[in-house]
Amino acid sequence: MRYQPLTSIPVSPEPNDPIPVPDPRPRPHPLPDPPPDDEPIKLSHRRRRSARIRACPLCAC
């Protein structure tokens, strides 16, 4: 087998146009936080009894 130099590879005289890169899809921006309410949220479960005890119909504690 005979060695061929690299210059024997045919090269097109015109440069190839680069492949156009599509624009990336825009990412959705997260919504801004809503303004804080004037009144703080009041928690209604401040008792020491657990929810399991309150949910039990047999216990009249």
N, C-alpha and C positions, 0 to 999 in steps of 0.2 A: 504494500500500500504506500502510496506516495504522499508525502506531507505537502499540504497546500498552505501558503501564507494567508494570513487573515485579510490581506488586502484584496483577495479574490472574491470576497463576499459582496454581492451586488448591493449598492447603497442608492436609495432614491435621491435624485438631485434636489427635490423639494423637501424642505423640512416638514415633518408631520405636525399637524395641528395638535396642541395638547387637548386632552379630553376635558370638556368643561365639567367643573365640579358643581353639582346642584347645591342650591342654597340650603343650609340646614333648617330643619323644621323649627319654628319658634316654640320655645318651651312656655307653657302657661305659668304666669306669675302667681304666687300665692296671694290670697286676699289679705288685705291689711287687717290688723286686729280691730275689733269694734271699740268704740270709745267706752271707757268704764262707766258703769251705772253710778248714780248718785248714792243709792242705798246698797250696802253690802248684802250679799246673799246670806240669809239666816239659816242655819242648820236646825232642823227640827228634831234631830236624834241626840239630844244632850243628856238623856237619862242614862243611868248606869245599867239598866236591864238590857239584855241582848235581844236581837230580833227573834231568835229562836224561842225565847221565853214568851215574848209578846205574841208570837204566832201560834203558840200552843193553846187550843181551846179548853183543855182540861185544867189548866192553871188559872186560878183567879187571883193572881198575886197583885 
